[in-house]
Amino acid sequence: MTAVSAVSLPGGGTDLVAVTDTAWALGAQLPWHWQWALRVQRWVDTTGAQYLATLGTLVAFALVVAVVFGAGRPLRDRFGADTVGAVQWILVTVVSVVFSAFLVAVWRLTGEVESAFEFVAVGPEAVVRALVTLIALAAAYSLTRLTKRSVKRGVSRGAISEHQREVVHHLAQITVFIPVIGFVVALWGIPVRNLFLGAGALGIVVGFAARQTLSGALSGFVILLARPFKVGDWVRVSGREGIVTDVTLYNTQLRTFDEEHVLVPNDQVTGDEVVNYTNTDRLRITTDVGVDYDCDVGRAASVATRTMAELDAVADTPDPDVVRHAFGDSAVVLRLRYWIEPATIQRKWRAQNAVIERVKTAFEREGIDIPFPQRAVSDRRAGVDVEPDAAARPDEVASTAAAPADAEDTADDTADDTADDTDDTADDTDDTGDRR
């Protein structure tokens, strides 16, 4: 068979008519794609026809795409959205290739396209290398699937958590795929030294540019491996208190008791203290209450202790107790200490509510006063100090405090009246003198 070469035109493109005539003159047989392109070029033989063919191709492509995606909508419920979507994109791809080949023939670019495909010509060695590469990658993937199943069994037995399973799985993938990638690189003859030099330089640049992200990722590995908390735990992290809803490589998500979803970066979690209330079997709660200075502090403490011991919301062991905490401005502060078991935020709120309500009721029944802040009022001008019992007689405090000011106002009014009377008497005397 005689070889056939394209004849390039001065303005670009390939004249298949000249190629065909030459080939037929030499007795050569043209490939099928050249014959197909020849028919298109003989049909579209002018510049105006080329433009019209291009416009018609674009319109036809738009119509086909619209029909394909429009027909797929009623089929999604029957065959599934993923299946229908995959078929639609396959059809669109095939149509795109056909229309692109038609435009290549219309504008006489067949020779250029064929020359471009020569660079990606696949020989027997390339096929063997590709096959070996595929087998190696498939073996690595199968091995990572086996390790994932093994780790999943550990999760079912309670040995590790779900997040630790993900970490172990990704580490196994890295461990398996790095040697396989090195083997593939050597198989295709890629210069490993230059590759590692480029990767090292790129790693330095990426390390400086994304040091915060890398720090968060390393902190995430520390959290997932050390397990200071897990999903569902009641914790306080970076000043935020709530329930852990998710732990990733970069942040920890909390749902606060105000229903706020907070993302705390993992580097902040590892750099600050973490309080895990769920890890403890029981939790001690403290509530402060003040009693009047005139009452028996020991009796008040006994009443509070006995009241807390009778509550179902308070744990029986250890026993609740009362500590004489401080001398307040208006009261002796008693610190009520009691326990809940197990430690949950619901039990904490329930115990606090029960202790405050029952202790207040018990103090009222026993005649133990819980005073509010008191103030001593004095009048420096009158030299009178007023020290009222603000808790018992607030009305008397106000009237007593206002008494010196009222006395001063009365004295001022009396002096003004006396001066006015004196002025009136003097005026009368002057008038009498004038009449005489």
C-alpha positions as CSV (number, residue, x, y, z in Angstrom):
1,M,0.0,0.0,0.0
2,T,1.3,3.4,-1.0
3,A,1.8,5.9,1.9
4,V,-0.5,9.0,1.8
5,S,0.6,12.4,3.2
6,A,-1.5,15.5,3.6
7,V,-1.0,18.5,1.4
8,S,-0.8,21.7,3.5
9,L,-2.4,24.8,2.1
10,P,-0.7,28.3,2.4
11,G,-3.6,29.6,4.5
12,G,-3.6,26.6,6.8
13,G,-5.5,23.4,6.8
14,T,-5.2,20.3,4.6
15,D,-6.6,19.9,1.1
16,L,-8.0,16.4,1.1
17,V,-9.1,16.6,-2.5
18,A,-5.5,17.0,-3.6
19,V,-4.5,14.2,-1.3
20,T,-7.2,11.9,-2.7
21,D,-6.3,12.6,-6.3
22,T,-2.6,11.9,-5.6
23,A,-3.5,8.7,-3.6
24,W,-5.8,7.4,-6.4
25,A,-3.1,8.2,-8.9
26,L,-0.6,6.1,-7.0
27,G,-3.2,3.4,-6.4
28,A,-3.4,3.9,-2.6
29,Q,-6.3,3.2,-0.4
30,L,-7.3,6.0,2.0
31,P,-8.2,5.3,5.6
32,W,-11.9,5.5,6.5
33,H,-11.6,8.7,8.5
34,W,-9.9,10.4,5.5
35,Q,-12.7,9.2,3.3
36,W,-15.3,10.6,5.7
37,A,-13.5,13.9,5.9
38,L,-13.3,14.1,2.1
39,R,-17.0,13.8,1.7
40,V,-17.6,16.6,4.3
41,Q,-15.1,18.9,2.5
42,R,-16.6,18.3,-0.9
43,W,-20.0,19.1,0.5
44,V,-18.8,22.3,2.3
45,D,-16.5,23.8,-0.3
46,T,-16.8,27.5,0.3
47,T,-16.1,29.8,3.3
48,G,-19.8,30.8,3.6
49,A,-20.8,27.1,3.7
50,Q,-18.2,26.6,6.4
51,Y,-19.7,29.3,8.6
52,L,-23.2,28.0,8.0
53,A,-22.1,24.4,8.8
54,T,-20.5,25.7,12.0
55,L,-23.6,27.6,13.1
56,G,-25.8,24.6,12.3
57,T,-23.5,22.3,14.3
58,L,-23.7,24.5,17.4
59,V,-27.5,24.8,17.2
60,A,-27.8,21.0,16.7
61,F,-25.5,20.4,19.7
62,A,-27.5,22.7,21.9
63,L,-30.8,20.9,20.9
64,V,-29.3,17.5,21.5
65,V,-28.1,18.5,25.0
66,A,-31.5,20.0,25.8
67,V,-33.3,16.8,24.7
68,V,-30.9,14.5,26.6
69,F,-31.3,16.4,29.9
70,G,-35.0,17.1,29.4
71,A,-35.7,13.4,28.7
72,G,-33.7,12.4,31.8
73,R,-35.9,14.2,34.3
74,P,-38.9,11.8,34.2
75,L,-36.5,8.8,34.3
76,R,-34.7,9.8,37.5
77,D,-37.5,8.5,39.8
78,R,-37.5,5.2,38.0
79,F,-33.8,4.4,37.5
80,G,-32.2,6.7,40.0
81,A,-30.6,10.1,39.7
82,D,-27.0,8.8,39.6
83,T,-27.7,6.3,36.8
84,V,-29.6,8.7,34.7
85,G,-27.0,11.4,35.2
86,A,-24.1,9.1,34.2
87,V,-25.9,8.0,31.0
88,Q,-26.7,11.7,30.2
89,W,-23.1,12.7,30.4
90,I,-21.9,9.7,28.4
91,L,-24.3,10.7,25.6
92,V,-23.2,14.3,25.8
93,T,-19.6,13.3,25.5
94,V,-20.2,11.1,22.5
95,V,-22.2,13.8,20.8
96,S,-19.4,16.4,21.5
97,V,-16.8,14.1,20.0
98,V,-18.9,13.6,16.8
99,F,-19.7,17.2,16.3
100,S,-16.0,18.2,17.0
101,A,-14.9,15.7,14.3
102,F,-17.4,17.3,11.9
103,L,-16.1,20.8,12.6
104,V,-12.5,19.5,12.1
105,A,-13.4,18.2,8.7
106,V,-15.3,21.4,7.8
107,W,-12.4,23.6,8.5
108,R,-9.9,21.2,7.0
109,L,-7.9,20.5,10.2
110,T,-7.7,16.8,9.8
111,G,-4.0,16.7,9.2
112,E,-3.2,18.8,12.3
113,V,-5.4,16.6,14.5
114,E,-3.7,13.5,13.2
115,S,-0.3,14.9,13.8
116,A,-1.3,15.8,17.3
117,F,-2.4,12.2,18.0
118,E,1.0,10.9,16.9
119,F,2.5,12.3,20.1
120,V,0.2,10.0,22.2
121,A,0.7,6.9,20.1
122,V,0.7,3.8,22.3
123,G,3.1,1.0,21.6
124,P,3.3,-2.5,23.1
125,E,5.7,-1.4,25.9
126,A,3.4,1.4,27.0
127,V,0.5,-1.1,27.1
128,V,2.5,-3.5,29.3
129,R,3.6,-0.7,31.6
130,A,0.0,0.6,31.9
131,L,-1.2,-2.9,32.7
132,V,1.5,-3.4,35.4
133,T,0.6,0.0,36.8
134,L,-3.0,-0.9,37.0
135,I,-2.3,-4.2,38.7
136,A,-0.1,-2.6,41.3
137,L,-2.6,0.1,42.1
138,A,-5.4,-2.4,42.3
139,A,-3.4,-4.6,44.7
140,A,-2.6,-1.6,46.9
141,Y,-6.3,-0.6,46.9
142,S,-7.3,-4.2,47.9
143,L,-4.8,-4.2,50.7
144,T,-6.1,-1.0,52.1
145,R,-9.7,-2.4,52.0
146,L,-8.5,-5.4,54.0
147,T,-6.9,-3.1,56.6
148,K,-10.1,-1.0,56.7
149,R,-12.2,-4.1,57.5
150,S,-9.7,-5.1,60.2
151,V,-10.0,-1.7,61.8
152,K,-13.8,-1.8,61.5
153,R,-13.8,-5.0,63.6
154,G,-11.8,-3.2,66.2
155,V,-14.4,-0.5,66.3
156,S,-17.2,-3.1,66.8
157,R,-15.3,-4.5,69.7
158,G,-14.9,-1.1,71.3
159,A,-11.1,-1.1,71.1
160,I,-11.0,2.2,69.1
161,S,-13.4,4.9,68.2
162,E,-14.9,5.8,64.8
163,H,-12.5,8.8,64.4
164,Q,-9.5,6.7,65.3
165,R,-10.6,4.2,62.7
166,E,-10.5,6.9,60.1
167,V,-7.1,8.0,61.1
168,V,-5.7,4.4,61.1
169,H,-7.3,3.8,57.7
170,H,-5.7,6.9,56.1
171,L,-2.3,6.0,57.7
172,A,-2.6,2.5,56.2
173,Q,-3.4,4.0,52.8
174,I,-0.4,6.3,53.0
175,T,1.9,3.4,54.1
176,V,0.7,1.2,51.2
177,F,0.5,3.6,48.4
178,I,3.8,5.4,48.9
179,P,5.9,2.3,47.9
180,V,3.5,1.5,45.1
181,I,3.8,5.0,43.7
182,G,7.6,4.8,43.9
183,F,7.4,1.5,41.9
184,V,5.2,3.1,39.3
185,V,7.6,6.1,39.0
186,A,10.6,3.8,38.5
187,L,8.6,1.7,36.0
188,W,7.9,4.6,33.7
189,G,11.4,5.9,33.9
190,I,10.6,9.2,35.6
191,P,13.8,10.7,37.2
192,V,13.2,10.1,40.9
193,R,16.0,12.5,42.0
194,N,14.5,15.5,40.2
195,L,11.1,14.5,41.4
196,F,12.2,14.5,45.1
197,L,14.0,17.8,44.7
198,G,10.9,19.4,43.3
199,A,8.8,17.8,46.0
200,G,11.2,19.1,48.7
201,A,11.1,22.7,47.4
202,L,7.3,22.5,47.0
203,G,7.0,21.2,50.5
204,I,9.0,24.1,51.9
205,V,6.8,26.6,50.1
206,V,3.6,24.9,51.1
207,G,4.8,24.5,54.7
208,F,5.4,28.2,55.1
209,A,2.2,29.2,53.3
210,A,-0.1,26.7,55.2
211,R,1.6,26.4,58.6
212,Q,-1.6,27.2,60.4
213,T,-3.5,24.5,58.5
214,L,-0.7,22.0,59.0
215,S,-0.7,22.8,62.7
216,G,-4.4,22.2,62.9
217,A,-4.0,18.9,61.0
218,L,-1.3,17.7,63.4
219,S,-3.4,18.7,66.4
220,G,-6.3,16.8,64.9
221,F,-4.2,13.7,64.7
222,V,-3.1,14.2,68.4
223,I,-6.8,14.6,69.5
224,L,-8.0,11.6,67.5
225,L,-5.2,9.3,68.8
226,A,-5.1,10.6,72.4
227,R,-8.9,10.6,72.8
228,P,-9.3,13.4,75.4
229,F,-13.0,13.3,74.4
230,K,-15.3,11.7,71.9
231,V,-18.5,12.5,70.1
232,G,-21.3,12.9,72.7
233,D,-19.1,14.0,75.6
234,W,-20.0,17.1,77.7
235,V,-16.8,19.2,77.7
236,R,-15.5,22.7,78.2
237,V,-13.0,23.8,75.6
238,S,-11.5,27.2,75.1
239,G,-14.1,28.8,77.4
240,R,-17.0,27.1,75.5
241,E,-19.1,24.4,77.2
242,G,-21.3,22.0,75.3
243,I,-21.6,18.6,73.7
244,V,-19.1,17.4,71.2
245,T,-20.9,16.7,67.9
246,D,-17.9,16.1,65.5
247,V,-14.1,15.8,65.5
248,T,-12.2,16.3,62.3
249,L,-8.5,16.8,61.4
250,Y,-8.9,20.6,61.5
251,N,-11.6,21.5,64.1
252,T,-13.8,20.2,66.9
253,Q,-17.5,21.0,66.7
254,L,-19.5,21.7,69.8
255,R,-23.2,22.2,70.4
256,T,-23.6,24.6,73.3
257,F,-26.6,24.5,75.7
258,D,-27.9,27.6,73.9
259,E,-28.1,25.5,70.7
260,E,-25.1,27.3,69.2
261,H,-22.8,25.2,66.9
262,V,-19.2,26.3,67.5
263,L,-16.2,25.2,65.5
264,V,-13.1,25.3,67.7
265,P,-9.7,24.9,65.8
266,N,-7.8,21.8,67.0
267,D,-4.7,23.8,67.6
268,Q,-6.6,25.8,70.2
269,V,-8.0,22.6,71.7
270,T,-4.5,21.2,72.2
271,G,-3.1,24.5,73.4
272,D,-5.7,25.1,76.1
273,E,-7.1,23.2,79.0
274,V,-10.0,20.7,78.3
275,V,-12.5,19.7,80.9
276,N,-14.4,16.5,80.2
277,Y,-17.3,16.2,82.5
278,T,-18.5,12.9,81.0
279,N,-15.3,11.0,81.8
280,T,-16.0,11.2,85.5
281,D,-18.4,8.9,87.3
282,R,-19.9,11.6,89.4
283,L,-19.6,15.4,89.6
284,R,-19.6,17.8,92.6
285,I,-21.7,20.9,92.3
286,T,-21.5,24.0,94.6
287,T,-24.2,26.5,95.4
288,D,-23.6,29.6,97.7
289,V,-26.2,30.9,100.1
290,G,-26.0,33.7,102.6
291,V,-27.5,33.7,106.1
292,D,-28.0,36.6,108.5
293,Y,-25.2,37.5,110.9
294,D,-27.7,37.3,113.8
295,C,-28.6,33.6,113.2
296,D,-26.9,30.4,114.3
297,V,-24.6,29.5,111.5
298,G,-24.1,25.9,112.7
299,R,-27.9,25.4,112.8
300,A,-28.3,26.8,109.3
301,A,-25.6,24.5,108.0
302,S,-27.3,21.5,109.6
303,V,-30.7,22.4,108.1
304,A,-29.1,22.8,104.6
305,T,-27.2,19.5,104.9
306,R,-30.3,17.6,106.1
307,T,-32.4,19.1,103.3
308,M,-29.9,18.2,100.6
309,A,-29.7,14.6,101.8
310,E,-33.4,14.2,101.4
311,L,-33.4,15.1,97.7
312,D,-33.6,12.4,95.0
313,A,-31.7,14.6,92.5
314,V,-28.6,14.5,94.8
315,A,-26.4,11.5,95.0
316,D,-26.3,9.6,98.3
317,T,-22.6,9.1,98.3
318,P,-20.5,11.1,99.0
319,D,-22.8,12.8,101.5
320,P,-23.6,16.4,100.9
321,D,-21.9,18.9,103.2
322,V,-21.8,22.7,103.9
323,V,-18.6,24.8,104.2
324,R,-18.5,28.1,106.0
325,H,-17.2,29.9,103.0
326,A,-16.8,33.7,103.7
327,F,-18.0,36.7,105.6
328,G,-20.0,38.7,103.1
329,D,-21.0,42.3,103.2
330,S,-24.5,41.5,104.5
331,A,-24.4,37.8,105.3
332,V,-22.3,34.8,106.3
333,V,-21.8,32.8,103.0
334,L,-22.4,29.1,103.2
335,R,-21.2,26.9,100.3
336,L,-23.5,23.9,99.7
337,R,-21.6,21.0,98.2
338,Y,-23.4,18.0,96.7
339,W,-22.9,15.3,94.0
340,I,-24.7,14.0,91.0
341,E,-24.2,10.6,89.3
342,P,-23.8,10.2,86.4
343,A,-22.5,13.5,85.3
344,T,-24.9,15.0,82.7
345,I,-26.0,18.6,82.2
346,Q,-29.6,17.6,82.7
347,R,-28.9,16.1,86.2
348,K,-26.8,19.2,87.1
349,W,-29.7,21.6,86.3
350,R,-32.2,19.3,88.1
351,A,-30.0,19.1,91.2
352,Q,-29.4,22.8,91.3
353,N,-33.0,23.7,91.0
354,A,-34.0,21.2,93.7
355,V,-31.3,22.3,96.2
356,I,-32.1,26.1,95.8
357,E,-35.9,25.6,96.1
358,R,-35.8,23.1,99.0
359,V,-33.1,24.9,101.0
360,K,-34.9,28.2,100.7
361,T,-38.2,26.6,101.9
362,A,-36.4,24.9,104.8
363,F,-34.8,28.2,105.9
364,E,-38.1,30.0,105.8
365,R,-39.7,27.2,107.9
366,E,-36.9,27.3,110.5
367,G,-36.8,31.1,110.7
368,I,-33.4,31.5,109.1
369,D,-33.1,34.8,107.2
370,I,-31.4,35.1,103.8
371,P,-30.6,38.8,103.8
372,F,-30.2,41.0,100.8
373,P,-27.5,43.8,100.7
374,Q,-27.9,46.5,103.4
375,R,-26.6,50.1,103.5
376,A,-26.1,52.5,106.4
377,V,-27.4,56.1,105.7
378,S,-26.0,59.1,107.6
379,D,-26.5,62.9,107.5
380,R,-23.2,64.7,108.1
381,R,-24.8,68.2,108.4
382,A,-27.2,67.1,111.2
383,G,-24.6,64.8,112.8
384,V,-27.1,61.9,112.9
385,D,-26.1,58.4,111.9
386,V,-28.9,56.2,110.6
387,E,-28.4,52.4,110.7
388,P,-31.7,50.9,109.7
389,D,-32.7,47.3,109.4
390,A,-33.2,47.4,105.7
391,A,-34.4,43.8,105.5
392,A,-37.1,44.2,108.0
393,R,-38.4,47.8,107.7
394,P,-37.6,49.4,104.3
395,D,-40.3,52.0,104.7
396,E,-38.9,53.2,108.0
397,V,-35.4,53.5,106.4
398,A,-36.7,55.9,103.8
399,S,-38.7,58.0,106.3
400,T,-35.8,58.1,108.8
401,A,-33.3,59.0,106.2
402,A,-35.5,61.8,105.0
403,A,-36.2,63.2,108.5
404,P,-33.1,65.4,108.9
405,A,-33.7,67.0,105.5
406,D,-37.3,67.7,106.4
407,A,-36.3,69.4,109.7
408,E,-33.8,71.6,107.8
409,D,-36.5,72.6,105.3
410,T,-38.9,73.5,108.2
411,A,-36.2,75.7,109.8
412,D,-35.6,77.5,106.6
413,D,-39.3,78.1,106.1
414,T,-39.7,79.6,109.6
415,A,-36.8,82.0,109.1
416,D,-38.2,83.1,105.8
417,D,-41.6,83.8,107.4
418,T,-40.1,85.8,110.3
419,A,-38.2,87.9,107.9
420,D,-41.3,88.6,105.8
421,D,-43.2,89.6,108.9
422,T,-40.5,92.0,110.0
423,D,-40.5,93.7,106.6
424,D,-44.2,94.1,106.7
425,T,-44.1,95.7,110.2
426,A,-41.4,98.2,109.0
427,D,-43.5,99.2,106.0
428,D,-46.6,99.8,108.2
429,T,-44.5,102.1,110.5
430,D,-43.3,104.1,107.5
431,D,-46.8,104.6,106.3
432,T,-48.0,105.8,109.7
433,G,-45.2,108.4,109.9
434,D,-46.1,109.7,106.5
435,R,-49.8,110.3,107.5
436,R,-48.8,112.2,110.6
